[in-house]
Amino acid sequence: MEALATAPAPSRPGPPPPTRCSHLRRPKALATSKLPRRVIAALHMDGPRAAPLRCTPAETDAVATTSDQTETAAAVEATELGNNGAPAPAADAPAASIEGLDGIKIRRRPVTGPSVHHVGPFQFRLENEGNTPRNILEKIVWNKDVEIWQMKEKMPLYRLKGPLDNAPPARDFVAALKASYDRTALPALIAEVKKGSPSRGVLRENFEPVEIAQAYEKNGAACLSVLTDSKFFQGSFDYLEAIRNAGVKCPLLCKEFIIDAWQLYYARSKGADAVLLIAAILPDRDISYMLKICKILGMAALVEVHDEREIDRVIGIDGIQLIGINNRNLETFEVDISNTKKLLEGERGQLIAQKDIIVVGESGLFTPDHVSFVQDAGVKAILVGESLIKQEDPGKAIAGLFGKDISPVSSAV
């Protein structure tokens, strides 16, 4: 972590970085944005970027990172804390490596470039350790890196100012979970609007996201999770926006593989009230930086962990309100709900309780016994998708999951 904190920013092609907020002057119509000053300061952090698959030399076995959140975390802290007079890093300084920091095993992009090559009219694939994903999570992240670069080319941060101004106000995701737990004495439900997954394929052929969201809300969901990754989960930001515009009152979690701060702004512009941050792919400094951005934008952050090292890292980060324990290993996709109990045993669980952190159980929850098991372990909320979405009526399936009707109507009777 210290290495990342002191590493100078990687070099970038193109003209020198703009002065503070200078790029926000184009076009002139955007210069009078109503965004708060701190949001505009954060928007300044966008800048020119290298090609998405620019890699370090093959012999280094290190992954160069050009992620905006890593390079510009110092800029955010300078804005927030005055930078204590520290000099800015040299523009031509070497890039820092993500892999290995804080125990991160996921490489951000291929070390030796893409495996697909073109010679004349022919295409061939040359795979080696440096350009072949080692697991499904790494494959998703590599695809996401290219996808986000392409999206930022079309929609740089300064163009998000209008959508951010016009986005509906963020709703209190954490308060909604607490209110549901107090009302039912059962873990608050974050019901997932999910069409498919890499491991299960299509989960629901007749997929109407707005109707599903409305059914979840009617039957007792405290919040909703909306998958936005299109390639691997068949999700869409259009689903998120449509649900928000349909008048669903439940706060919405943008379920995405976030590797770049730009995604936070984009999610908020589409109506997200919370975002998912995955500790397996984000070093501590990136998580801390993104928590600051979420606070500026009024969003909550559900920080997901999978093992002891990740949860111990996350507990030590300031500003954590929600920790999600995923019982699914994102490298192998195997599920074991006893993982939740293992991670919350002993002093670790006591520390989480002292910090008033809400623990969210994720994956492998299909029956009332499963819900009781994770609740006894210390969970106060659960995120459930597959066991609901595959049912004929996903909304009514909530009662089957909990073994009782938890809808607001039943509580009032």
C-alpha positions in Angstrom: 0.0 0.0 0.0 2.9 2.4 0.8 4.4 1.7 -2.5 1.2 2.8 -4.2 0.8 5.8 -2.0 4.2 7.1 -3.0 4.4 5.9 -6.6 4.4 8.7 -9.2 1.7 8.9 -11.8 2.3 7.0 -15.0 3.1 9.0 -18.1 0.3 9.8 -20.6 0.5 10.8 -24.2 -0.7 14.1 -25.6 -0.6 17.7 -24.4 0.4 18.7 -20.8 -2.4 18.2 -18.2 -4.9 21.2 -18.1 -4.9 23.7 -15.3 -7.5 23.3 -12.7 -10.9 22.8 -14.3 -9.7 24.4 -17.6 -11.1 21.6 -19.6 -14.5 22.2 -18.1 -14.7 25.4 -20.1 -15.5 23.5 -23.3 -18.1 23.7 -24.5 -18.9 27.2 -23.1 -22.5 26.2 -22.4 -21.2 23.9 -19.6 -19.2 26.5 -17.8 -22.1 27.6 -15.5 -22.9 24.1 -14.2 -24.8 23.9 -11.0 -22.6 21.1 -9.6 -21.2 21.6 -6.2 -17.6 23.0 -6.1 -16.3 19.7 -4.7 -17.9 17.7 -7.5 -16.3 20.0 -10.1 -12.9 19.6 -8.4 -13.3 15.9 -8.7 -14.4 16.2 -12.4 -11.1 17.9 -13.1 -9.4 14.5 -12.6 -10.4 13.2 -16.0 -7.6 13.5 -18.7 -6.1 12.0 -21.8 -5.5 8.3 -21.6 -3.4 5.8 -23.4 -4.7 3.0 -25.5 -6.6 0.4 -23.4 -4.1 -2.4 -23.9 -0.9 -0.5 -23.4 1.4 -2.9 -21.4 4.7 -3.0 -19.7 7.4 -5.0 -21.4 6.8 -8.7 -21.3 10.0 -9.4 -19.3 8.8 -7.3 -16.3 5.9 -9.6 -15.2 4.1 -6.4 -13.9 0.9 -4.8 -15.0 1.0 -1.1 -15.8 -2.0 0.7 -14.4 -3.4 3.7 -16.1 -6.6 3.7 -14.0 -7.8 7.2 -13.2 -8.6 6.4 -9.6 -5.0 5.3 -8.9 -3.3 8.1 -10.8 -5.4 10.9 -9.4 -6.0 9.8 -5.8 -3.3 12.3 -4.8 -5.1 15.0 -6.7 -8.3 14.3 -4.7 -6.4 14.4 -1.4 -4.7 17.6 -2.5 -8.1 19.2 -3.1 -9.5 17.8 0.2 -6.4 18.2 2.4 -4.3 20.9 0.8 -1.6 18.4 -0.2 0.7 19.8 2.6 2.8 21.5 0.0 3.9 18.2 -1.5 5.4 18.5 -5.0 3.4 17.0 -7.9 4.8 13.8 -9.4 6.8 14.1 -12.6 4.8 13.7 -15.8 7.2 11.2 -17.2 7.5 9.0 -14.1 7.2 5.2 -14.5 3.8 3.6 -14.0 2.9 1.8 -10.8 1.8 -1.9 -10.7 -1.6 -2.9 -9.4 -1.1 -6.6 -9.1 0.3 -7.6 -5.7 -0.7 -4.4 -3.9 -2.8 -5.2 -0.8 -2.8 -8.8 -1.9 -4.5 -8.1 -5.2 -4.2 -11.0 -7.6 -6.2 -9.7 -10.5 -4.3 -8.1 -13.3 -5.9 -5.0 -14.8 -5.1 -5.8 -18.4 -2.9 -8.2 -20.5 0.7 -7.8 -19.6 1.9 -8.6 -23.1 -0.9 -7.2 -25.2 -3.9 -8.9 -26.7 -3.7 -12.5 -27.8 -5.5 -11.8 -31.1 -3.3 -10.5 -34.0 -4.0 -9.7 -37.6 -1.7 -10.3 -40.5 -3.2 -9.2 -43.8 -6.7 -10.7 -44.1 -5.9 -13.4 -41.5 -6.5 -13.4 -37.8 -4.7 -15.7 -35.4 -4.4 -16.1 -31.6 -1.1 -16.5 -29.8 -1.8 -17.2 -26.1 0.8 -17.1 -23.3 0.8 -16.4 -19.6 0.9 -12.6 -20.2 -2.1 -12.3 -22.4 -4.5 -15.1 -21.2 -6.9 -14.5 -18.2 -6.1 -16.8 -15.3 -9.8 -16.9 -14.1 -13.2 -15.6 -14.9 -12.9 -12.5 -12.8 -9.7 -11.5 -14.6 -11.4 -12.1 -17.9 -14.2 -9.8 -16.9 -11.9 -7.1 -15.7 -9.8 -7.1 -18.9 -12.9 -6.8 -20.9 -14.2 -4.0 -18.6 -10.9 -2.1 -19.0 -11.4 -1.9 -22.8 -15.1 -1.2 -22.5 -14.7 1.7 -20.1 -11.9 3.3 -22.2 -14.3 3.2 -25.2 -17.2 4.7 -23.1 -15.0 7.5 -21.8 -14.0 8.4 -25.3 -17.6 8.9 -26.2 -18.6 10.5 -22.8 -15.8 12.2 -21.0 -16.4 13.5 -17.5 -17.2 17.1 -18.5 -20.1 15.8 -20.7 -21.6 14.0 -17.6 -22.1 17.4 -15.9 -25.5 17.8 -17.5 -26.8 14.3 -16.8 -25.5 14.6 -13.2 -27.4 17.9 -12.7 -30.5 16.3 -14.0 -30.3 13.0 -12.2 -32.8 12.4 -9.5 -31.5 13.0 -6.0 -29.6 10.0 -4.4 -31.7 8.1 -1.8 -30.3 6.8 1.5 -29.4 3.1 0.7 -28.0 2.4 4.2 -31.1 3.9 6.0 -33.4 1.7 3.9 -31.6 -1.4 5.0 -31.7 -0.4 8.6 -35.4 0.5 8.4 -36.3 -2.9 6.9 -34.3 -4.8 9.5 -36.0 -2.9 12.3 -39.4 -3.6 10.7 -39.1 -7.3 10.2 -36.3 -8.4 12.5 -34.9 -10.3 9.5 -32.0 -9.4 7.2 -33.0 -6.6 4.8 -33.4 -7.8 1.3 -31.4 -6.4 -1.6 -33.3 -8.1 -4.5 -31.4 -8.4 -7.7 -32.7 -7.6 -11.2 -30.5 -10.1 -13.1 -31.0 -11.7 -16.4 -28.0 -14.1 -16.6 -24.5 -14.9 -15.3 -21.3 -16.5 -16.7 -21.8 -19.7 -14.6 -25.6 -20.2 -15.1 -26.3 -18.6 -18.5 -29.7 -17.0 -19.0 -31.7 -17.1 -15.8 -34.9 -15.6 -17.1 -36.0 -15.6 -20.7 -39.0 -13.4 -20.1 -37.0 -10.5 -18.6 -38.9 -7.3 -17.9 -36.7 -5.3 -15.5 -39.2 -2.7 -14.5 -42.0 -5.3 -13.8 -39.5 -7.4 -11.8 -38.4 -4.3 -9.8 -41.9 -3.3 -9.0 -42.8 -6.9 -7.8 -39.7 -6.9 -5.6 -40.7 -3.6 -4.0 -44.3 -4.7 -3.4 -43.2 -7.9 -1.7 -40.8 -6.4 0.8 -37.4 -5.7 -0.8 -35.6 -2.9 1.0 -33.3 -2.1 -1.9 -32.7 -3.4 -5.4 -29.5 -4.4 -7.2 -29.4 -4.0 -10.9 -26.8 -5.7 -13.1 -25.3 -3.4 -15.6 -22.5 -5.5 -17.2 -23.7 -6.5 -20.6 -21.2 -9.0 -21.9 -21.1 -11.5 -19.0 -24.3 -10.8 -17.1 -26.6 -9.5 -19.9 -27.3 -6.4 -17.9 -27.6 -2.8 -18.9 -27.4 0.8 -17.6 -30.7 1.2 -19.5 -32.3 -1.2 -17.0 -31.1 0.9 -14.1 -32.3 4.1 -15.6 -35.7 2.6 -16.6 -36.3 1.3 -13.1 -35.5 4.6 -11.5 -37.7 6.5 -14.0 -40.6 4.1 -13.4 -41.1 5.5 -9.9 -39.6 2.6 -7.9 -38.9 4.0 -4.5 -36.4 1.3 -3.3 -32.8 2.7 -3.5 -30.8 1.2 -6.4 -27.4 -0.5 -6.3 -25.5 -0.4 -9.5 -24.0 -3.9 -9.7 -21.0 -3.4 -11.9 -17.3 -4.3 -12.0 -15.9 -0.9 -11.1 -12.2 -0.2 -11.9 -12.4 3.4 -12.8 -13.7 6.5 -11.0 -15.5 7.5 -14.2 -17.9 4.7 -13.6 -19.1 6.2 -10.3 -20.2 9.4 -12.0 -21.8 7.5 -14.9 -23.8 5.3 -12.4 -25.0 8.3 -10.5 -26.1 10.0 -13.8 -28.2 6.9 -14.5 -30.0 7.1 -11.1 -27.8 4.8 -8.9 -28.0 5.4 -5.1 -25.2 2.9 -4.4 -22.4 1.1 -6.1 -20.5 -2.2 -5.7 -16.7 -2.1 -5.1 -14.9 -5.4 -5.2 -11.9 -5.7 -2.9 -10.4 -8.5 -5.0 -9.7 -6.0 -7.8 -9.3 -2.7 -6.0 -6.3 -1.9 -3.7 -7.0 -0.1 -0.4 -6.0 3.3 -1.9 -8.4 2.9 -4.8 -11.3 2.0 -2.4 -10.5 5.0 -0.1 -10.5 7.3 -3.1 -13.7 5.9 -4.5 -15.4 6.2 -1.1 -14.6 9.9 -1.2 -16.2 10.3 -4.7 -19.3 8.3 -3.5 -19.7 10.7 -0.5 -19.4 13.7 -2.8 -22.1 12.2 -5.1 -24.3 11.1 -2.2 -24.0 7.4 -2.9 -23.4 4.5 -0.6 -20.7 1.9 -1.4 -21.1 -1.9 -0.8 -17.5 -3.2 -0.5 -17.4 -6.9 -1.4 -15.0 -9.3 0.1 -14.4 -13.1 -0.3 -11.7 -14.1 2.2 -10.0 -13.2 5.5 -7.3 -11.0 4.0 -9.9 -9.0 2.0 -12.2 -8.4 5.0 -9.3 -7.5 7.3 -8.2 -4.9 4.7 -11.6 -3.4 4.3 -12.4 -3.2 8.0 -9.3 -1.0 8.3 -10.4 1.5 5.7 -12.1 4.7 6.9 -15.6 5.4 5.8 -16.8 1.8 5.3 -20.6 1.4 6.0 -21.4 -1.8 4.1 -19.4 -4.9 3.7 -20.7 -7.6 1.5 -19.4 -11.2 2.0 -19.7 -13.1 -1.2 -20.0 -16.8 -0.7 -19.1 -17.3 -4.3 -15.4 -17.5 -5.1 -15.1 -15.1 -8.1 -12.1 -17.0 -9.4 -13.7 -20.4 -9.5 -17.4 -19.4 -9.1 -17.9 -22.2 -6.4 -20.3 -21.3 -3.6 -20.1 -22.1 0.1 -22.4 -20.2 2.5 -20.2 -21.2 5.5 -17.8 -18.6 4.2 -19.9 -15.9 5.8 -19.7 -17.5 9.3 -16.0 -18.1 9.0 -15.3 -14.4 8.1 -17.4 -13.1 11.0 -16.2 -15.3 13.8 -14.3 -14.0 16.8 -12.7 -10.5 17.2 -13.3 -9.7 13.5 -17.1 -9.8 14.0 -16.9 -7.9 17.2 -14.9 -5.1 15.5 -17.4 -4.9 12.7 -20.2 -4.5 15.2 -18.3 -1.8 17.1 -17.9 0.1 13.9 -21.6 -0.2 13.2 -20.9 -1.7 9.8 -23.8 -3.5 8.1 -22.7 -6.9 6.7 -24.5 -8.1 3.6 -24.6 -11.8 2.8 -24.3 -12.6 -0.9 -24.7 -15.8 -3.0 -26.0 -19.2 -2.3 -29.1 -18.2 -0.4 -32.1 -20.1 -1.4 -34.1 -21.1 1.7 -35.3 -19.8 5.1 -32.6 -22.0 6.7 -29.9 -20.3 4.6 -31.2 -16.9 5.7 -31.2 -17.9 9.3 -27.7 -19.3 9.1 -26.2 -16.1 7.8 -28.3 -14.0 10.2 -27.0 -16.0 13.2 -23.5 -15.3 11.8 -24.0 -11.6 12.1 -25.6 -10.6 8.7 -28.2 -7.8 8.7 -28.9 -7.7 5.0 -28.8 -10.2 2.1 -28.3 -9.7 -1.6 -30.3 -12.3 -3.5 -30.7 -12.8 -7.3 -30.8 -16.3 -8.7 -33.2 -17.9 -6.2 -35.8 -15.1 -6.9 -35.4 -14.3 -10.6 -35.8 -17.9 -11.7 -39.2 -18.2 -10.1 -42.4 -17.7 -12.1 -43.3 -14.7 -9.9 -40.0 -13.3 -8.5 -41.9 -10.9 -6.1 -43.9 -13.7 -4.5 -40.7 -15.8 -4.3 -39.5 -13.5 -1.5 -42.0 -15.0 1.0 -40.6 -18.4 0.1 -37.0 -17.2 0.7 -37.8 -15.9 4.2 -40.5 -18.5 5.1 -43.0 -15.7 5.7 -44.5 -12.6 4.0 -42.3 -9.6 4.7 -44.2 -7.1 2.6 -45.0 -3.7 4.2 -48.7 -4.5 4.0 -48.3 -7.7 6.0 -46.3 -5.8 8.7 -49.0 -3.2 9.0 -51.7 -5.8 9.6 
